[in-house]
């Protein structure tokens, strides 16, 4: 092969530049995508029209699973819980990670040390985080009695009013570092000349933040929010281990409801219908969020830099 | 142009190689490794009986080179999901560990486990080994599909003797006694009952016992048979109302729905004198021996049957819990594997050492003729209590979440959770559950 390529190396580079890489290059990725994403998805769509308990024969059920999944009050509740977790997570995580990202983007050494500490939760697996918090939140042997602070010995995981906020807190604890990292990268990309110009114009720190940092982070905010929103459609491991959807149905969000329907109640038909609903919602949200960024994605934000 | 063709050819070739590689993975993955070898596979659970399962198979393999068993261990919750998926895909182990009830029935219906009738007819001594009411749990439609492999686990009322002595009170014999004890303990700053409500299934023990005491075992049998509106039976409604009365009276420790059973945080409340009583399965005694040996050795752990409900139709000698765990033999295993598995069930299971090791661990094996060994045990009080309880019980009801179909069991635990935290009324519970009948 090398003997073939050697004579005209220059031409090869030029050719590649003019026409782009061969379309064949996409084949491996496409094959993976087909085999591991599209085929299973089609399988799930098929299963959603059947009755199957995971063991016996698969029988045709028509729209029955869809009727069960769509009219069940537990599904409606799961949708509401998912929506709540999504909105509250955004409200909690965006400001915190934005501010932490701006803070850790500075060059001071103590900030670098703090940044490293902030990123520790990112190294832990969700299951480990959930098990640790479950132990910490135990009202009799957890952090309340341990630290001698009775106020921390609440019915954290057992009260339907409290548990949602506990879940949102633990999710934030785990994922804020990740989004902080994204914002940190975004802030470091903003040219220093913008701030210099603003300083000459007499803008204070707060004005600089709102008029330079924030607008410049537009796409970073969209990226990070997309990850948060789609992530909350996929939160499973953490909540499964922490609350298993309880008490009652208080934290049974859609992906967990799908899992429990499929693998606890062994109703694969209804679980598949829920899976399809999840995919549709996920794709719809991703599309909306991408649209928010505007169509002129190639337009530069760095004019005048 | 020629170069471009070459590169496209190369990438196409690599894509094809990749695809073939994937296909190869695909075909080698599902192939059952055990099907190639002739030795049977066994999936067992970690926890209270783990050491007994392990040493039994080790000894068996030493003595029976032709019938060697490959044993693997799994944690309870993970096992329940894994084994079902594996059995459904025809890749389950030769020995399937189970609880009887609805799950066993679904295996039988799908033809995944073989019946043991011929084996039991050929080897009557195997059948005679077991306590009949326990063996009954492996019977589906008149045929035996599973044999008990460990101890009887009735649910009993544990109490802290020291706490009771300090307060000068006696353990409850009736429901009224129990309700009368609640304010006394609360006034003394001790929680009357520990409960791991976060795990949901411990809640069920209260419902099963109360329904049995109030209405007798027929009430649950009607639910199991899927009779219309079976959950609306007055006994169920009354039992749920009694549970909510107990919750409202402060019967359970504060924040009980935040307590998880996995790490034994509920039993810890009992042996640290924070709670006076706990309704729990027979296996807790084995765990207490590990977690709080001084509590068990000093004789502080007390145990009584679940109290009687005045005017109830159920026999107060009835028991609920897990009669025992069981081995089923997979019908998709090879003939050689099945034969070795049956040999083990005949000669390895409940050998003398097996039974003795189980008794030494503080458990009561589900077999006959062990009175002498129980009397000689260092846990004499407890093992004899459990043995008597199980032997004299007119009915030994399997835990409802195992007896019912998985879909009903799941909905029941979630709805019962809402009863305990006061989110729904007994009538709403009955209505929600009636909708699941027959699922």
Interface residues (C-beta under 8 A of the other chain):
Chain A: X1 X4 X5 X8 X11 X12 X15 X22 X24 X25 X27 X28 X31 X35 X53 X54 X55 X56 X57 X134 X135 X137 X138 X139 X140 X141 X153 X154 X155 X156 X157 X158 X159 X160 X243 X244 X245 X246 X247 X248 X249 X252 X260 X263 X264 X265 X266 X267
Chain B: X2 X3 X4 X6 X7 X8 X10 X11 X12 X14 X15 X18 X19 X22 X81 X84 X85 X87 X88 X106 X107 X109 X110 X112 X197 X198 X200 X253 X254 X255 X256 X257 X258 X259 X260 X263 X265 X268 X269 X274 X406 X407 X409 X410 X411 X414 X415 X417 X418 X420 X421 X423 X424 X439
